[in-house]
Amino acid sequence: MAQATISKSTGKLANVDPVWTRVREEAAAIAAKDAALGGFIFSSILNHDKFEDAVCHRLAKQLDHSDMGYELIIQAFEDAVEAEPEIGASMRADVVAVFDRDPACFRYIEPVLYFKGFQAVQAYRMAHSLWNMGRKDLAFYLQSRTSQVFSVDIHPAAHVGKGIMIDHAHSIVIGETASVGDDCSLLHSVTLGGTGKAQGDRHPKVGCGVLIGAGAKILGNIEVGACARIASGSVVLRDVPANRTVAGVPAKVVGFAGCDEPARKMDHTLSVDDDQVV
């Protein structure tokens, strides 16, 4: 009976919300294959009518704490989505981005249930909406709790676009006045930070389609042009031109980006000819 209900509901959704349809189909397959996961899958996915509800439930369960329990967090998330309905579209774009770029991701459901990079970005989206509503202390609480749970620290005032993939997502820091454009990919231990105690606009502005390698530090109120590549371990202190690769400490231009969409290709290698470009 449950399986028939799932199939009927999924069929109606297929043309209007393909991401949610696919997540539900994958959830039903998991529940059918492993009975031990049935309760988890139903409570996380199949008992919800909307993709946004399922994501909010999963996040609230993970962020649940004696200081602020599940029910209060869910209410805050519902307020955030109501204030900024476009959060739903960003969530879906992020799922597709992870599936498209992460070779360890084989299903849409995996980021929702298991990947802390996706989960941390969605928690940021909720905190950012609450920040914009003037509920700054609640936004700060969610930032702090998200950092504790996921090891990802994104200031709720920062601006992060859609179609974001944060792989492994350990030790990510994105500062208050930083911005990240659409369709960017970040690896673990990336910092978008300041250079000291300066006040005001003090963090990097990353354009669309940028690939930032593991351990890269981009510091100060500088611009990283669209579709640039930041090599792993680099320390970037100056503006980065669009469609270029920078590497080193301090980073310098060592070549072209290698393709039109480096954040999607996820190629971190450097060509032997890269150092010929200045």
Phi, psi and chi 1 to 4 in degrees:
 res  aa     phi    psi   chi1   chi2   chi3   chi4
   1 MET       -  -46.3  179.5   65.0   70.5      -
   2 ALA   -61.8  -42.0      -      -      -      -
   3 GLN   -63.7  -38.9 -178.3   63.0   45.1      -
   4 ALA   -65.0  -40.1      -      -      -      -
   5 THR   -63.9  -42.4  -58.3      -      -      -
   6 ILE   -61.0  -46.9  -67.0  166.0      -      -
   7 SER   -63.2  -42.9  -61.4      -      -      -
   8 LYS   -63.4  -46.2 -177.2  177.7  179.1 -179.4
   9 SER   -62.7  -43.6  175.2      -      -      -
  10 THR   -62.7  -39.5  -57.3      -      -      -
  11 GLY   -60.4  -39.4      -      -      -      -
  12 LYS   -67.7  -29.3  -69.3  179.8  178.6  179.2
  13 LEU   -82.9  -20.3  -76.5  169.8      -      -
  14 ALA   -53.1  -40.0      -      -      -      -
  15 ASN   -85.0  -19.4  -66.6  -32.2      -      -
  16 VAL  -105.3  -23.8  -64.1      -      -      -
  17 ASP  -147.6   75.4 -164.8  -14.0      -      -
  18 PRO   -63.5  -32.3   19.1  -30.9      -      -
  19 VAL   -65.2  -48.7  170.5      -      -      -
  20 TRP   -64.4  -38.6 -179.8 -137.1      -      -
  21 THR   -58.5  -47.5  -61.5      -      -      -
  22 ARG   -66.3  -40.8 -177.8  158.4  170.5  175.8
  23 VAL   -60.3  -42.7  168.7      -      -      -
  24 ARG   -66.0  -40.1  -73.3 -178.4   61.4   85.1
  25 GLU   -62.5  -43.1  -70.0  172.2  -14.4      -
  26 GLU   -66.1  -37.4  -67.6  167.8  -10.9      -
  27 ALA   -63.7  -44.3      -      -      -      -
  28 ALA   -61.3  -37.8      -      -      -      -
  29 ALA   -66.0  -39.5      -      -      -      -
  30 ILE   -64.3  -47.2  -66.6  171.3      -      -
  31 ALA   -61.8  -37.4      -      -      -      -
  32 ALA   -70.9  -30.9      -      -      -      -
  33 LYS   -82.4  -35.4 -176.3  175.9 -178.5  179.5
  34 ASP  -135.9  103.3 -166.2  -25.4      -      -
  35 ALA   -61.5  -27.8      -      -      -      -
  36 ALA   -62.7  -24.5      -      -      -      -
  37 LEU   -96.0    0.3  -68.7  170.5      -      -
  38 GLY   -57.1  -49.8      -      -      -      -
  39 GLY   -61.2  -43.3      -      -      -      -
  40 PHE   -61.8  -45.5  168.9   58.9      -      -
  41 ILE   -67.6  -42.3  -66.8  -61.4      -      -
  42 PHE   -66.8  -44.2  -89.2   84.3      -      -
  43 SER   -69.3  -31.2   66.2      -      -      -
  44 SER   -84.6  -35.0  -62.4      -      -      -
  45 ILE  -126.4  -61.0  -56.3  -65.2      -      -
  46 LEU   -73.0  -18.9  -63.6  175.7      -      -
  47 ASN   -84.5    1.9  -73.6  -15.2      -      -
  48 HIS  -109.8  147.0  -57.9  -75.2      -      -
  49 ASP   -86.7  -26.1  -65.4  -32.6      -      -
  50 LYS  -129.5  152.0  -63.0 -173.7  -63.6 -176.9
  51 PHE   -58.8  -43.8 -177.7   66.2      -      -
  52 GLU   -57.8  -41.0  -68.0   86.0  -16.6      -
  53 ASP   -63.3  -42.3  -65.6  -18.2      -      -
  54 ALA   -64.2  -44.6      -      -      -      -
  55 VAL   -63.6  -44.4  172.9      -      -      -
  56 CYS   -62.2  -40.3  -71.8      -      -      -
  57 HIS   -61.4  -47.7  166.4   87.5      -      -
  58 ARG   -61.0  -44.5 -178.7   66.6  178.5  138.5
  59 LEU   -63.8  -45.4  -66.4  177.4      -      -
  60 ALA   -62.9  -37.3      -      -      -      -
  61 LYS   -62.0  -40.0  -78.6  -69.6 -172.9 -178.3
  62 GLN   -77.5  -30.6  -67.7  172.5  -71.5      -
  63 LEU   -90.6   -5.3  -61.1  177.4      -      -
  64 ASP   -51.8  135.0 -179.0   32.9      -      -
  65 HIS  -156.3  159.3 -170.2  -91.1      -      -
  66 SER   -62.8  -27.0   57.5      -      -      -
  67 ASP   -68.8  -39.3  -70.5  -21.4      -      -
  68 MET  -148.7  113.8  178.4  174.9  -72.2      -
  69 GLY   -83.1  176.8      -      -      -      -
  70 TYR   -53.0  -47.8  166.6   83.4      -      -
  71 GLU   -63.4  -41.1  -65.8  -64.9  -20.4      -
  72 LEU   -68.6  -37.5  -72.2  175.4      -      -
  73 ILE   -66.8  -43.2  -65.2  174.2      -      -
  74 ILE   -59.2  -43.4  -82.0  -70.3      -      -
  75 GLN   -62.1  -41.7 -177.3   58.6   61.0      -
  76 ALA   -63.4  -40.8      -      -      -      -
  77 PHE   -65.9  -40.0  -74.4  172.4      -      -
  78 GLU   -62.0  -40.4  -70.5  174.9   -6.4      -
  79 ASP   -62.1  -41.0  -66.5  -16.9      -      -
  80 ALA   -64.7  -44.6      -      -      -      -
  81 VAL   -68.6  -37.5  173.4      -      -      -
  82 GLU   -63.8  -38.6 -178.8  178.7    0.7      -
  83 ALA   -71.7  -33.2      -      -      -      -
  84 GLU  -133.8   80.5  -64.2 -172.5   23.4      -
  85 PRO   -59.3  -21.8  -21.8   32.4      -      -
  86 GLU   -67.1  -10.9   60.8  -88.6   20.0      -
  87 ILE   -55.2  -38.3  -73.8  175.3      -      -
  88 GLY   -60.1  -43.1      -      -      -      -
  89 ALA   -65.8  -37.4      -      -      -      -
  90 SER   -66.1  -41.0  -63.7      -      -      -
  91 MET   -56.6  -47.9  -73.0  178.6  175.6      -
  92 ARG   -64.5  -41.2  -69.8  164.8  173.3   80.5
  93 ALA   -62.8  -36.1      -      -      -      -
  94 ASP   -67.1  -40.9  -66.1  -18.5      -      -
  95 VAL   -59.9  -47.9  164.5      -      -      -
  96 VAL   -63.0  -38.4  174.7      -      -      -
  97 ALA   -62.0  -44.8      -      -      -      -
  98 VAL   -64.5  -45.4  175.7      -      -      -
  99 PHE   -60.6  -39.9  177.8   80.4      -      -
 100 ASP   -71.0  -34.7  178.2   53.2      -      -
 101 ARG  -107.8  -22.3  -57.3  171.2 -154.6  169.2
 102 ASP   -95.9  112.6 -174.6  -10.4      -      -
 103 PRO   -67.1  -11.5   23.8  -33.5      -      -
 104 ALA   -91.9    1.4      -      -      -      -
 105 CYS  -106.7  120.1 -178.5      -      -      -
 106 PHE  -113.8   -9.6  -60.9   96.4      -      -
 107 ARG  -142.9  152.4  -62.1  167.7  -63.0  177.3
 108 TYR   -63.9  -29.7  -79.9   21.7      -      -
 109 ILE   -70.5  -22.9 -162.1  172.0      -      -
 110 GLU   -62.4  -46.4  -69.5  168.0    9.9      -
 111 PRO   -60.0  -38.7  -22.1   33.3      -      -
 112 VAL   -63.1  -42.7  178.4      -      -      -
 113 LEU   -88.8  -34.0  -66.0 -178.4      -      -
 114 TYR  -126.7  -24.1  -49.1  124.9      -      -
 115 PHE   -93.7  115.5  -68.8    5.8      -      -
 116 LYS   -71.5  -19.7   68.8  177.7 -176.1  177.0
 117 GLY   -65.0  -50.9      -      -      -      -
 118 PHE   -60.1  -46.1  171.6   83.0      -      -
 119 GLN   -63.2  -41.3  -66.4  162.4   -9.5      -
 120 ALA   -65.6  -38.2      -      -      -      -
 121 VAL   -64.6  -39.0  170.6      -      -      -
 122 GLN   -69.3  -37.2  -51.5  -35.9  -51.2      -
 123 ALA   -62.8  -40.1      -      -      -      -
 124 TYR   -59.6  -43.0  149.5   77.9      -      -
 125 ARG   -59.3  -39.5  -63.8 -163.7 -171.3  -74.7
 126 MET   -65.9  -46.7  -57.9  -59.3  173.8      -
 127 ALA   -62.9  -38.3      -      -      -      -
 128 HIS   -63.9  -41.8 -178.1   67.9      -      -
 129 SER   -63.2  -43.8  177.4      -      -      -
 130 LEU   -64.5  -37.7  -67.4  165.3      -      -
 131 TRP   -59.6  -45.2 -179.4  -86.5      -      -
 132 ASN   -66.2  -24.1  -69.6  -20.6      -      -
 133 MET   -81.3   -5.7  -66.1  164.6   61.7      -
 134 GLY    91.4    3.3      -      -      -      -
 135 ARG   -92.3   64.5  -58.1  173.4   68.5  178.2
 136 LYS   -71.7  -36.1  -66.4 -172.2  175.6 -178.1
 137 ASP   -66.4  -38.5  -77.8  -60.7      -      -
 138 LEU   -65.5  -39.2 -178.8   51.4      -      -
 139 ALA   -62.9  -42.0      -      -      -      -
 140 PHE   -63.2  -40.1  -85.9  137.2      -      -
 141 TYR   -60.6  -45.5  175.2   82.4      -      -
 142 LEU   -65.6  -36.6  -69.8  172.1      -      -
 143 GLN   -60.9  -47.1  175.4 -164.0    4.2      -
 144 SER   -62.8  -46.0  174.1      -      -      -
 145 ARG   -66.8  -38.8 -174.0   74.4 -176.8  125.1
 146 THR   -62.8  -40.2  -60.9      -      -      -
 147 SER   -63.1  -40.3  179.7      -      -      -
 148 GLN   -64.9  -42.7  -68.0  170.8  -14.0      -
 149 VAL   -81.8  -43.2  172.8      -      -      -
 150 PHE  -107.4   -7.5  -58.6  122.0      -      -
 151 SER    60.3   36.0 -169.5      -      -      -
 152 VAL  -130.1  123.2  174.2      -      -      -
 153 ASP  -118.5   96.9 -167.2  -10.3      -      -
 154 ILE  -113.3  119.2  -53.3  176.6      -      -
 155 HIS   -62.8  135.6 -164.9  -72.7      -      -
 156 PRO   -65.3  -15.5   19.7  -31.2      -      -
 157 ALA   -86.5  -13.2      -      -      -      -
 158 ALA   -63.9  160.4      -      -      -      -
 159 HIS  -114.5  117.9  -67.4  -90.0      -      -
 160 VAL  -124.3  126.9  177.1      -      -      -
 161 GLY   -75.5 -166.7      -      -      -      -
 162 LYS  -105.1  166.7   60.5 -177.3 -178.0  -65.5
 163 GLY    70.4   40.1      -      -      -      -
 164 ILE   -96.8  135.6  -57.3  -61.3      -      -
 165 MET  -123.9  119.2 -163.5  -85.3  -80.3      -
 166 ILE  -113.8  107.0  -58.7 -176.8      -      -
 167 ASP   -86.6  133.6 -164.7   16.4      -      -
 168 HIS    66.9  -44.2  -62.2  -68.8      -      -
 169 ALA    62.1   32.1      -      -      -      -
 170 HIS   -99.2  133.1 -166.2   75.2      -      -
 171 SER    64.0   41.4  -61.3      -      -      -
 172 ILE   -87.3  134.2  -62.9  -71.5      -      -
 173 VAL  -130.8  125.4  176.2      -      -      -
 174 ILE  -129.0  117.3  -60.6  178.1      -      -
 175 GLY   -78.7  173.5      -      -      -      -
 176 GLU   -56.6  -44.9  176.7 -173.7   11.4      -
 177 THR  -102.5   14.3   60.9      -      -      -
 178 ALA   -76.6  156.6      -      -      -      -
 179 SER  -139.1  146.0   65.0      -      -      -
 180 VAL  -129.1  124.1  179.1      -      -      -
 181 GLY   -74.9  176.2      -      -      -      -
 182 ASP   -62.9  153.1  -65.4  -17.0      -      -
 183 ASP    61.3   36.2  -58.8  -43.3      -      -
 184 CYS   -96.4  154.6  -72.7      -      -      -
 185 SER  -125.8  130.7  -64.8      -      -      -
 186 LEU  -125.2  137.9  -70.0   71.1      -      -
 187 LEU   -95.6  177.9  -83.6  -70.2      -      -
 188 HIS   -65.1  156.2   54.6  -78.0      -      -
 189 SER    63.1   29.1  -62.0      -      -      -
 190 VAL   -86.8  137.4  164.8      -      -      -
 191 THR  -122.2  126.9  -63.4      -      -      -
 192 LEU  -109.8   90.0  -54.7 -177.5      -      -
 193 GLY  -124.6 -175.6      -      -      -      -
 194 GLY   -94.8 -176.5      -      -      -      -
 195 THR  -111.2    3.3   56.4      -      -      -
 196 GLY   168.0 -138.5      -      -      -      -
 197 LYS  -101.7   16.1  -65.3  178.4   65.9  176.5
 198 ALA   -60.6  143.0      -      -      -      -
 199 GLN   -95.4  170.9  -60.4  -66.2  -49.9      -
 200 GLY    78.4 -151.5      -      -      -      -
 201 ASP   -73.5  105.1 -164.9   -4.4      -      -
 202 ARG  -136.7    7.9   60.8 -164.9 -176.5  -81.0
 203 HIS  -120.9  163.7  -65.6  109.1      -      -
 204 PRO   -67.9  154.4  -20.2   32.8      -      -
 205 LYS  -117.4  108.1  -48.1  -61.9 -178.0  -75.3
 206 VAL  -100.2  125.3  177.0      -      -      -
 207 GLY   -74.2 -178.9      -      -      -      -
 208 CYS   -73.5  147.8  -64.1      -      -      -
 209 GLY    73.0   19.6      -      -      -      -
 210 VAL   -85.8  141.3  172.6      -      -      -
 211 LEU  -108.0  122.7  172.1   61.4      -      -
 212 ILE  -117.5  116.4  -54.0  178.7      -      -
 213 GLY   -74.2  166.9      -      -      -      -
 214 ALA   -59.4  134.7      -      -      -      -
 215 GLY    77.7    3.6      -      -      -      -
 216 ALA   -71.6  141.8      -      -      -      -
 217 LYS  -120.9  119.6  -44.9  -59.4  177.6 -173.2
 218 ILE  -114.7  116.5  -52.8  174.3      -      -
 219 LEU  -125.7  135.4  -54.0  176.3      -      -
 220 GLY    97.3  171.9      -      -      -      -
 221 ASN   -81.2   74.8 -175.1   14.7      -      -
 222 ILE  -122.8  166.3   59.6  176.3      -      -
 223 GLU  -112.6  136.5  -66.6 -170.8    6.2      -
 224 VAL  -111.3  115.2  177.0      -      -      -
 225 GLY   -66.8  159.3      -      -      -      -
 226 ALA   -56.4  139.9      -      -      -      -
 227 CYS    59.4   31.0  -62.4      -      -      -
 228 ALA   -85.1  164.8      -      -      -      -
 229 ARG  -122.1  133.6  -74.7 -165.0  -53.7  173.3
 230 ILE  -110.3  115.2  -48.0  -62.2      -      -
 231 ALA   -66.9  150.5      -      -      -      -
 232 SER   -56.0  137.7  -61.8      -      -      -
 233 GLY    78.9    2.7      -      -      -      -
 234 SER   -76.3  152.6  -62.2      -      -      -
 235 VAL  -117.2  109.8  177.6      -      -      -
 236 VAL  -100.8  119.9 -176.6      -      -      -
 237 LEU  -121.4   -4.9  -58.3  173.0      -      -
 238 ARG  -130.8  162.9  -59.7  171.6   59.2 -176.2
 239 ASP   -55.4  146.3  -70.6  -10.4      -      -
 240 VAL  -113.5  123.2  177.0      -      -      -
 241 PRO   -65.1  154.4  -17.7   30.8      -      -
 242 ALA   -62.0  147.0      -      -      -      -
 243 ASN    60.1   29.6  -57.2  108.2      -      -
 244 ARG  -122.7  160.0  -66.0  -66.5 -172.3  -86.8
 245 THR  -107.3  132.5  -63.3      -      -      -
 246 VAL  -118.7  148.9  -61.2      -      -      -
 247 ALA  -153.2  154.3      -      -      -      -
 248 GLY   109.8  177.7      -      -      -      -
 249 VAL  -133.0  104.2 -179.2      -      -      -
 250 PRO   -73.2  157.7   28.6  -35.4      -      -
 251 ALA   -70.5  145.5      -      -      -      -
 252 LYS  -138.4  162.3   64.2  177.4 -178.0  178.5
 253 VAL   -68.2  126.3  175.5      -      -      -
 254 VAL  -120.3   -2.1  -63.1      -      -      -
 255 GLY   168.3 -176.9      -      -      -      -
 256 PHE   -77.8  169.0  -66.7  102.0      -      -
 257 ALA   -71.9  -15.5      -      -      -      -
 258 GLY    94.4  -18.7      -      -      -      -
 259 CYS  -166.9  172.5   65.2      -      -      -
 260 ASP   -73.3  -28.7  -67.7  -25.0      -      -
 261 GLU  -131.5   74.4  -62.0  179.2  -71.3      -
 262 PRO   -61.8  -31.4   19.7  -31.6      -      -
 263 ALA   -66.9  -26.6      -      -      -      -
 264 ARG   -87.6  -38.1  -69.7 -166.1   62.7 -169.2
 265 LYS   -71.5  -32.7 -171.2  173.0 -178.3 -178.5
 266 MET    60.7   36.2  -64.6  -68.1  -68.4      -
 267 ASP   -95.0  114.4 -178.5    2.7      -      -
 268 HIS   -99.5    3.0  -62.6  -88.6      -      -
 269 THR   -80.5  155.2   61.4      -      -      -
 270 LEU  -111.1  135.4  -61.7  179.1      -      -
 271 SER   -73.3  154.1  166.1      -      -      -
 272 VAL   -64.9  -20.0  -66.7      -      -      -
 273 ASP   -95.3   -0.6  -64.0  -35.6      -      -
 274 ASP   -60.0  -36.3  -78.7  -20.3      -      -
 275 ASP   -76.0    1.6   60.6    1.1      -      -
 276 GLN   -84.8  -12.4  -57.3  -56.4  -51.4      -
 277 VAL   -97.5  130.3  179.6      -      -      -
 278 VAL  -127.5      -  -63.5      -      -      -
